Amino acid sequence: VEADCTGHGVPGSMLSMMGISSMKDIINSMELLGNELQPSVILNRMRKVVKTLLAQNANDEFSVSDGMDMTIGIIDPETRLMKFASANQTAIIVRNGATIKIKGDRMPIGNYTIEEDFQDFDIQLQKGDALYFMSDGIKDQTNPEREKYKSRRLEAFLIENDSLPMNEIGKRLKSTIEAWRAGSEQVDDMTMVGVRIQ
């Protein structure tokens, strides 16, 4: 699971803590009832929790629009089949020198004008794949000329460094982004989760 909450400072921290607690409760209740863990079901329930706790109403133009973007992947280690669902995020697989983008639903968890159920996707992973879930913070970092790092640079970086261990890729990405910013202010939080499929 990777998530990106709206807001910064205390409001963002409170929403993050609420999200972590709610996620644990949802998963625990599903396991206690013997229900199969499905990413889409978790996202749908998370949306109900967030909207209830923040008193959100999709038809209320004055309703608070705080919420979060989230990606969930549940991988069967035997078959390498991943059940995937995403709220307003895109995941990346690096395989054989190329990237594969996995797009979820274009809806956040929280108040939204058009709400539909989140959908599950079955993704067949392969041995050696590098799988990345991330917030939009990395590609949105700007250099002193206010140019964003953007997805194409990030994808090129991940392909170029794919032969390295995951922890080394993380270190290099951090230094690459710092060099890109060249002293300019960080514009958003940056989160990436990367795993190598065995």
C-alpha positions as CSV (number, residue, x, y, z in Angstrom):
1,V,0.0,0.0,0.0
2,E,1.2,3.5,-0.8
3,A,-0.9,6.6,-0.1
4,D,-0.7,10.4,-0.5
5,C,-2.9,12.5,1.7
6,T,-3.9,16.1,0.9
7,G,-2.6,18.9,3.0
8,H,0.7,19.6,4.8
9,G,1.8,20.0,8.4
10,V,-0.7,19.2,11.1
11,P,-3.8,18.6,8.8
12,G,-1.9,16.3,6.5
13,S,-0.5,14.4,9.6
14,M,-3.9,14.0,11.1
15,L,-5.4,12.7,7.8
16,S,-2.4,10.3,7.5
17,M,-2.9,8.9,11.0
18,M,-6.6,8.5,10.4
19,G,-5.9,6.7,7.1
20,I,-3.4,4.2,8.7
21,S,-5.8,3.5,11.5
22,S,-8.8,3.0,9.2
23,M,-6.8,0.8,6.8
24,K,-5.8,-1.5,9.7
25,D,-9.4,-1.7,10.9
26,I,-10.8,-2.5,7.5
27,I,-8.2,-5.3,6.8
28,N,-8.6,-6.8,10.3
29,S,-12.4,-6.9,9.9
30,M,-12.1,-8.5,6.5
31,E,-9.7,-11.2,7.8
32,L,-11.9,-11.8,10.9
33,L,-14.9,-12.5,8.7
34,G,-12.8,-14.7,6.5
35,N,-13.3,-12.5,3.5
36,E,-10.7,-12.5,0.7
37,L,-8.6,-9.3,0.7
38,Q,-9.5,-7.3,-2.4
39,P,-7.9,-3.9,-3.2
40,S,-11.0,-2.4,-4.6
41,V,-13.1,-3.3,-1.6
42,I,-10.5,-1.8,0.7
43,L,-10.5,1.5,-1.3
44,N,-14.3,1.6,-1.4
45,R,-14.5,1.2,2.4
46,M,-11.7,3.7,2.9
47,R,-13.7,6.3,0.9
48,K,-16.8,5.7,3.1
49,V,-14.6,6.1,6.3
50,V,-13.0,9.3,5.0
51,K,-16.2,10.9,3.9
52,T,-17.9,10.0,7.2
53,L,-15.1,11.3,9.4
54,L,-14.8,14.5,7.3
55,A,-18.5,14.9,7.0
56,Q,-18.2,15.1,3.2
57,N,-21.1,15.1,0.7
58,A,-20.5,14.8,-3.0
59,N,-23.5,17.1,-3.8
60,D,-22.4,19.8,-1.3
61,E,-20.4,22.4,-3.1
62,F,-19.1,23.7,0.3
63,S,-18.0,20.3,1.5
64,V,-14.4,19.8,2.5
65,S,-12.4,18.2,-0.3
66,D,-9.6,16.6,1.7
67,G,-8.8,13.0,1.1
68,M,-6.1,10.8,-0.3
69,D,-4.7,9.0,-3.4
70,M,-3.8,5.4,-2.8
71,T,-2.5,2.3,-4.5
72,I,-2.9,-1.3,-3.3
73,G,-1.3,-4.4,-4.7
74,I,-1.8,-7.9,-3.3
75,I,0.7,-10.4,-4.8
76,D,0.4,-14.1,-4.8
77,P,4.1,-15.2,-4.3
78,E,3.5,-18.6,-6.0
79,T,1.9,-17.3,-9.2
80,R,3.2,-13.7,-9.1
81,L,-0.4,-12.6,-9.9
82,M,-1.1,-9.2,-8.4
83,K,-4.6,-7.9,-7.6
84,F,-4.3,-4.2,-8.1
85,A,-6.5,-1.2,-7.5
86,S,-5.7,2.5,-7.4
87,A,-7.3,5.8,-6.4
88,N,-5.9,8.5,-8.7
89,Q,-2.4,7.1,-9.1
90,T,-0.3,5.3,-11.6
91,A,2.1,2.4,-10.8
92,I,5.1,1.5,-12.9
93,I,6.6,-1.9,-13.8
94,V,10.2,-1.9,-15.3
95,R,10.6,-5.0,-17.4
96,N,13.2,-5.9,-20.0
97,G,14.4,-2.3,-20.4
98,A,11.0,-0.7,-20.7
99,T,8.3,0.6,-18.5
100,I,4.7,-0.5,-18.2
101,K,2.2,1.9,-16.6
102,I,-0.7,0.6,-14.6
103,K,-3.4,3.1,-14.2
104,G,-6.2,2.8,-11.7
105,D,-9.4,4.7,-11.3
106,R,-9.3,8.5,-11.7
107,M,-11.0,9.2,-8.4
108,P,-9.5,10.1,-5.1
109,I,-10.6,8.6,-1.7
110,G,-12.8,11.4,-0.4
111,N,-15.3,13.8,-1.9
112,Y,-15.6,13.7,-5.6
113,T,-18.3,14.9,-8.1
114,I,-18.7,11.5,-9.9
115,E,-18.2,8.5,-7.7
116,E,-18.2,4.9,-8.9
117,D,-16.9,1.8,-7.2
118,F,-13.2,1.2,-7.5
119,Q,-12.1,-1.6,-9.8
120,D,-9.7,-4.5,-9.4
121,F,-7.2,-5.4,-12.1
122,D,-5.2,-8.6,-12.4
123,I,-1.6,-8.0,-13.3
124,Q,0.7,-10.9,-14.2
125,L,4.1,-10.0,-12.8
126,Q,7.3,-11.8,-13.9
127,K,10.4,-12.8,-12.1
128,G,12.8,-9.8,-12.2
129,D,10.2,-7.1,-12.6
130,A,10.7,-4.0,-10.6
131,L,7.3,-2.7,-9.3
132,Y,6.9,0.9,-8.1
133,F,4.0,2.6,-6.3
134,M,4.5,6.4,-5.9
135,S,2.9,9.7,-5.0
136,D,3.0,12.5,-7.5
137,G,5.6,14.4,-5.5
138,I,8.6,13.1,-7.3
139,K,7.5,14.1,-10.8
140,D,6.2,17.4,-9.6
141,Q,9.6,18.6,-8.1
142,T,10.8,21.7,-9.9
143,N,14.3,23.0,-10.8
144,P,15.2,26.7,-10.4
145,E,13.6,27.4,-13.8
146,R,10.3,26.0,-12.4
147,E,10.4,23.1,-14.8
148,K,8.9,19.9,-13.4
149,Y,10.9,16.6,-13.2
150,K,7.9,14.8,-14.9
151,S,7.1,11.2,-15.5
152,R,9.3,10.7,-18.6
153,R,12.5,11.6,-16.6
154,L,11.5,9.3,-13.8
155,E,10.8,6.4,-16.1
156,A,14.2,6.9,-17.9
157,F,15.9,7.0,-14.5
158,L,14.2,3.7,-13.4
159,I,15.2,2.0,-16.7
160,E,18.7,3.2,-16.5
161,N,19.2,2.0,-12.9
162,D,17.2,-1.2,-13.1
163,S,20.2,-3.5,-12.6
164,L,20.9,-2.0,-9.2
165,P,19.5,-3.3,-5.9
166,M,16.4,-1.5,-4.7
167,N,18.0,0.3,-1.8
168,E,20.7,1.7,-4.2
169,I,18.0,2.8,-6.7
170,G,16.3,4.7,-3.8
171,K,19.6,6.4,-2.8
172,R,20.3,7.4,-6.4
173,L,16.8,8.7,-7.0
174,K,17.1,10.9,-3.9
175,S,20.4,12.4,-5.0
176,T,19.1,12.8,-8.6
177,I,16.1,14.8,-7.3
178,E,18.2,16.9,-5.1
179,A,20.5,17.7,-8.0
180,W,17.4,18.5,-10.2
181,R,16.1,20.9,-7.6
182,A,19.5,22.6,-7.3
183,G,18.6,24.3,-4.1
184,S,15.0,25.2,-5.1
185,E,12.3,24.6,-2.5
186,Q,10.7,21.1,-2.3
187,V,7.2,21.6,-3.6
188,D,5.5,18.4,-2.3
189,D,6.2,15.3,-0.2
190,M,7.8,12.4,-2.1
191,T,7.0,8.8,-1.5
192,M,7.9,5.7,-3.6
193,V,7.6,2.0,-2.7
194,G,9.7,-0.3,-4.9
195,V,9.9,-4.1,-4.9
196,R,11.8,-6.6,-7.0
197,I,9.7,-9.7,-7.9
198,Q,11.4,-13.0,-7.1
